[in-house]
Amino acid sequence: MEIEEALKELENTNNIRFPRLLKIAETFFGKPRKKGSNHYPFKVFWQGEPQINFQEVEFGKPKPYQIKQLQAALIKLKNLQQENQNNGKS
């Protein structure tokens, strides 16, 4: 899965389920650093925002801010990848 595909899927916030949100995050950021709670913190490749920390909620649907968190992290990852590619071409 490419970042663009993931961002496209996350646009439709009404249809995304919590397990799918976790799967997308795991694809790009690895397994969450879960330590016996219902929180799913992911390690990102930068310091500061955006961070990814999901909390499982009832009814299997993520909260809108959780989807926005992942979208922001994916956009930042995409921008970092583009910067690295541009720096490699110099």
Secondary structure by P-SEA (a helix, b strand, c coil): ccaaaaaaaacccccccaaaaaaaaaacccccccccccbbbbbcccccccbbbbbbbccccccaaaaaaaaaaaaaaaaaaaaaaaaaac
